[in-house]
Amino acid sequence: MAMLLRDQRSDDRSRRTANQVWRNRVWSRRPLDLRAQLLTRADAGGRARVVHGRTVDLSRSGAGVTVTRELAAGSEVVLCLRLPGGTLSLRAIVARRSGFRVGLEFVQPTAEQRLMLSALCESQA
């Protein structure tokens, strides 16, 4: 699983402020406003949900997204972004949330996905 933070000690984590968490990111995030769809796992009835949203920022290891429905921290989703050259779909975990804003951590992106993320992050610099 991709790691967002350099320091993952659970005993310290609860005492850190949000600003300290953001400063400890391995990859810095770049502002990026794109339409996004998050596909959730199937519920008990066997139906997956599509949650619409917009990206706020993006890095090589995760993204900040404002969504139209609340998602629980720890939920597995697939983030789908429409780009001029096609669609980028990435498996992710909701690492943190605050109301309708979620922080996603990408899970094992492929080499091609990592290249696309790098290009997107560099083009936004």
Contact map, one row per residue, 1 for C-alpha under 8 A:
11100000000000000000000000000000000000000000000000000000000000000000000000000000000000000000000000000000011100000000000000000
11110000000000000000000000000000000000000000000000000000000010000000000000000000000000000000000000000000111100000000000000000
11111100000000000000000001000000000000000000000000000000000010000000000000000000000000000000000000000000100000000000000000000
01111100000000000000000011100000000000000000000000000000000011000000000000000000000000000000000000000000100000000000000000000
00111111000000000000100111000000000000000000000000000000000000000000000000000000000000000000000000000000000000000000000000000
00111111000000000000000111000000000000000000000000000000000000000000000000000000000000000000000000000000000000000000000000000
00001111100000000000000100000000000000000000000000000000000000000000000000000000000000000000000000000000000000000000000000000
00001111110010000000000000000000000000000000000000000000000000000000000000000000000000000000000000000000000000000000000000000
00000011111110000000000000000000000000000000000000000000000000000000000000000000000000000000000000000000000000000000000000000
00000001111111000000000000000000000000000000000000000000000000000000000000000000000000000000000000000000000000000000000000000
00000000111111100000000000000000000000000000000000000000000000000000000000000000000000000000000000000000000000000000000000000
00000000111111110000000000000000000000000000000000000000000000000000000000000000000000000000000000000000000000000000000000000
00000001111111110000000000000000000000000000000000000000000000000000000000000000000000000000000000000000000000000000000000000
00000000011111110000000000000000000000000000000000000000000000000000000000000000000000000000000000000000000000000000000000000
00000000001111111000000000000000000000000000000000000000000000000000000000000000000000000000000000000000000000000000000000000
00000000000111111101100000000000000000000000000000000000000000000000000000000000000000000000000000000000000000000000000000000
00000000000000111111100000000000000000000000000000000000000000000000000000000000000000000000000000000000000000000000000000000
00000000000000011111110000000000000000000000000000000000000000000000000000000000000000000000000000000000000000000000000000000
00000000000000001111111000000000000000000000000000000000000000000000000000000000000000000000000000000000000000000000000000000
00000000000000011111111100000000000000000000000000000000000000000000000000000000000000000000000000000000000000000000000000000
00001000000000011111111110000000000000000000000000000000000000000000000000000000000000000000000000000000000000000000000000000
00000000000000000111111110000000000000000000000000000000000000000000000000000000000000000000000000000000000000000000000000000
00000000000000000011111110000000000000000000000000000000000000000000000000000000000000000000000000000000000000000000000000000
00001110000000000001111111000000000000000000000000000000000000000000000000000000000000000000000000000000000000000000000000000
00011100000000000000111111110000000000000000000000000000000000000000000000000000000000000000000000000000000000000000000000000
00111100000000000000000111110000000000000000000000000000000000000000000000000000000000000000000000000000000000000000000000000
00010000000000000000000011111000000000000000000000000000001110000000000000000000000000000000000000000000000000000000000000000
00000000000000000000000011111100000000000000000000000000001000000000000000000000000000000000000000000000000000000000000000000
00000000000000000000000000111110000000000000000000000000111100100000000000000000000000000000000000000000000000000000000010000
00000000000000000000000000011111000000000000000000000000111000000000000000000000000000000000000000000000000000000000000010011
00000000000000000000000000001111100000000000000000000001110000000000000000000000000000000000000000000000000000000000000000010
00000000000000000000000000000111110000000000000000000011110000000000000000000000000000000000000000000000000000000000000000010
00000000000000000000000000000011111000000000000000000111100000000000000000000000000000000000000000000000000000000000000000000
00000000000000000000000000000001111100000000000000000111000000000000000000000000110000000000000000000000000000000000000000000
00000000000000000000000000000000111110000000000000011110000000000000000000000000110000000000000000000000000000000000000000000
00000000000000000000000000000000011111000000000000011110000000001000000000000011110000000000000000000000000000000000000000000
00000000000000000000000000000000001111100000000001111000000000000000000000000011100000000000000000000000000000000000000000000
00000000000000000000000000000000000111110000000001111000000000000000000000001111000000000000000000000000000000000000000000000
00000000000000000000000000000000000011111000000111100000000000000000000000001111000000000000000000000000000000000000000000000
00000000000000000000000000000000000001111100000111100000000000000000000000111100000000000000000000000000000000000000000000000
00000000000000000000000000000000000000111110001110000000000000000000000000011000000000000000000000000000000000000000000000000
00000000000000000000000000000000000000011111111110000000000000000000000000000000000000000000000000000000000000000000000000000
00000000000000000000000000000000000000001111111100000000000000000000000000000000000000000000000000000000000000000000000000000
00000000000000000000000000000000000000000111111000000000000000000000000000000000000000000000000000000000000000000000000000000
00000000000000000000000000000000000000000111111000000000000000000000000000000000000000000000000000000000000000000000000000000
00000000000000000000000000000000000000000111111100000000000000000000000000000000000000000000000000000000000000000000000000000
00000000000000000000000000000000000000001111111110000000000000000000000000000000000000000000000000000000000000000000000000000
00000000000000000000000000000000000000111110011111000000000000000000000000000000000000000000000000000000000000000000000000000
00000000000000000000000000000000000000111100001111100000000000000000000000000000000000000000000000000000000000000000000000000
00000000000000000000000000000000000011110000000111110000000000000000000000000000000000000000000000000000000000000000000000000
00000000000000000000000000000000000011110000000011111000000000000011100000000000000000000000000000000000000000000000000000000
00000000000000000000000000000000001111000000000001111100000000000011100000000000000000000000000000000000000000000000000000000
00000000000000000000000000000000001111000000000000111110000000001111000000000000000000000000000000000000000000000000000000000
00000000000000000000000000000000111100000000000000011111000000001110000000000000000000000000000000000000000000000000000000000
00000000000000000000000000000001111100000000000000001111110000111100000000000000000000000000000000000000000000000000000000000
00000000000000000000000000000011110000000000000000000111110000111100000000000000000000000000000000000000000000000000000000000
00000000000000000000000000001111100000000000000000000011111000111000000000000000000000000000000000000000000000000000000000000
00000000000000000000000000001111000000000000000000000011111101110000000000000000000000000000000000000000000000000000000010000
00000000000000000000000000111100000000000000000000000000111111100000000000000000000000000000000000000000000000000000110010000
00000000000000000000000000101000000000000000000000000000011111000000000000000000000000000000000000000000000000000100110010000
01110000000000000000000000100000000000000000000000000000001111100000000000000000000000000000000000000000110000000000000000000
00010000000000000000000000000000000000000000000000000000011111110000000000000000000000000001000000000011110000000000000000000
00000000000000000000000000001000000000000000000000000011111011111000000000000000000000000000000000000011100000000000000000000
00000000000000000000000000000000000000000000000000000011110001111100000000000000000000000000000000001111000000000000000000000
00000000000000000000000000000000000100000000000000001111100000111110000000000000000000000000000000001111000000000000000000000
00000000000000000000000000000000000000000000000000001111000000011111000000000000000000000000000000011100000000000000000000000
00000000000000000000000000000000000000000000000000111100000000001111110000000000000000000000000000011100000000000000000000000
00000000000000000000000000000000000000000000000000111000000000000111110000000000000000000000000000010000000000000000000000000
00000000000000000000000000000000000000000000000000110000000000000011111000000000000000000000000000010000000000000000000000000
00000000000000000000000000000000000000000000000000000000000000000011111100000000000000000000000000110000000000000000000000000
00000000000000000000000000000000000000000000000000000000000000000000111110100000000000000000010010010100000000000000000000000
00000000000000000000000000000000000000000000000000000000000000000000011111100000000000000000010010000000000000000000000000000
00000000000000000000000000000000000000000000000000000000000000000000001111100000000000000000111110000000000000000000000000000
00000000000000000000000000000000000000000000000000000000000000000000000111110000000000000000111100000000000000000000000000000
00000000000000000000000000000000000000010000000000000000000000000000001111111000000000000000110000000000000000000000000000000
00000000000000000000000000000000000000011000000000000000000000000000000001111100000000000011110000000000000000000000000000000
00000000000000000000000000000000000001111000000000000000000000000000000000111110000000000011110000000000000000000000000000000
00000000000000000000000000000000000001110000000000000000000000000000000000011111000000001111000000000000000000000000000000000
00000000000000000000000000000000000111100000000000000000000000000000000000001111100000011111000000000000000000000000000000000
00000000000000000000000000000000000111100000000000000000000000000000000000000111110000111100000000000000000000000000000000000
00000000000000000000000000000000011110000000000000000000000000000000000000000011111000111000000000000000000000000000000000000
00000000000000000000000000000000011100000000000000000000000000000000000000000001111101110000000000000000000000000000000000000
00000000000000000000000000000000000000000000000000000000000000000000000000000000111111110000000000000000000000000000000000000
00000000000000000000000000000000000000000000000000000000000000000000000000000000011111000000000000000000000000000000000000000
00000000000000000000000000000000000000000000000000000000000000000000000000000000001111100000000000000000000000000000000000000
00000000000000000000000000000000000000000000000000000000000000000000000000000000011111110000000000000000000000000000000000000
00000000000000000000000000000000000000000000000000000000000000000000000000000001111011111000000000000000000000000000000000000
00000000000000000000000000000000000000000000000000000000000000000000000000000011111001111100000000000000000000001001000000000
00000000000000000000000000000000000000000000000000000000000000000000000000000111100000111110000000000000000000000000000000000
00000000000000000000000000000000000000000000000000000000000000000000000000000111000000011111000000000000011010001000000000000
00000000000000000000000000000000000000000000000000000000000000000000000000011110000000001111100000000000011110000000000000000
00000000000000000000000000000000000000000000000000000000000001000000000000011110000000000111110000000001111000000000000000000
00000000000000000000000000000000000000000000000000000000000000000000000011111000000000000011111000000001111000000000000000000
00000000000000000000000000000000000000000000000000000000000000000000001111111000000000000001111110000111100000000000000000000
00000000000000000000000000000000000000000000000000000000000000000000000011000000000000000000111110000111100000000000000000000
00000000000000000000000000000000000000000000000000000000000000000000000011000000000000000000011111000111000000000000000000000
00000000000000000000000000000000000000000000000000000000000000000000001110000000000000000000011111111110000000000000000000000
00000000000000000000000000000000000000000000000000000000000000000000000000000000000000000000000111111100000000000000000000000
00000000000000000000000000000000000000000000000000000000000000000000010000000000000000000000000011111100000000000000000000000
00000000000000000000000000000000000000000000000000000000000000000111111000000000000000000000000011111100000000000000000000000
00000000000000000000000000000000000000000000000000000000000000011110000000000000000000000000000011111110000000000000000000000
00000000000000000000000000000000000000000000000000000000000000011110001000000000000000000000011111111111000000000000000000000
00000000000000000000000000000000000000000000000000000000000001111000000000000000000000000000011110001111100000000000000000000
00000000000000000000000000000000000000000000000000000000000001111000000000000000000000000001111100000111110000000000000000000
01110000000000000000000000000000000000000000000000000000000011100000000000000000000000000001111000000011111000000000000000000
11000000000000000000000000000000000000000000000000000000000011000000000000000000000000000111100000000001111110000000000000000
11000000000000000000000000000000000000000000000000000000000000000000000000000000000000000111100000000000111110000000000000000
11000000000000000000000000000000000000000000000000000000000000000000000000000000000000000010000000000000011111000000000000000
00000000000000000000000000000000000000000000000000000000000000000000000000000000000000000110000000000000011111111100000000000
00000000000000000000000000000000000000000000000000000000000000000000000000000000000000000000000000000000000111111100000000000
00000000000000000000000000000000000000000000000000000000000000000000000000000000000000000000000000000000000011111110000000000
00000000000000000000000000000000000000000000000000000000000000000000000000000000000000000000000000000000000011111111000000000
00000000000000000000000000000000000000000000000000000000000000000000000000000000000000010100000000000000000011111111100000000
00000000000000000000000000000000000000000000000000000000000100000000000000000000000000000000000000000000000011111111110000000
00000000000000000000000000000000000000000000000000000000000000000000000000000000000000000000000000000000000000111111111000000
00000000000000000000000000000000000000000000000000000000000000000000000000000000000000010000000000000000000000011111111100000
00000000000000000000000000000000000000000000000000000000001100000000000000000000000000000000000000000000000000001111111110000
00000000000000000000000000000000000000000000000000000000001100000000000000000000000000000000000000000000000000000111111111000
00000000000000000000000000000000000000000000000000000000000000000000000000000000000000000000000000000000000000000011111111100
00000000000000000000000000000000000000000000000000000000000000000000000000000000000000000000000000000000000000000001111111110
00000000000000000000000000001100000000000000000000000000011100000000000000000000000000000000000000000000000000000000111111111
00000000000000000000000000000000000000000000000000000000000000000000000000000000000000000000000000000000000000000000011111111
00000000000000000000000000000000000000000000000000000000000000000000000000000000000000000000000000000000000000000000001111111
00000000000000000000000000000111000000000000000000000000000000000000000000000000000000000000000000000000000000000000000111111
00000000000000000000000000000100000000000000000000000000000000000000000000000000000000000000000000000000000000000000000011111
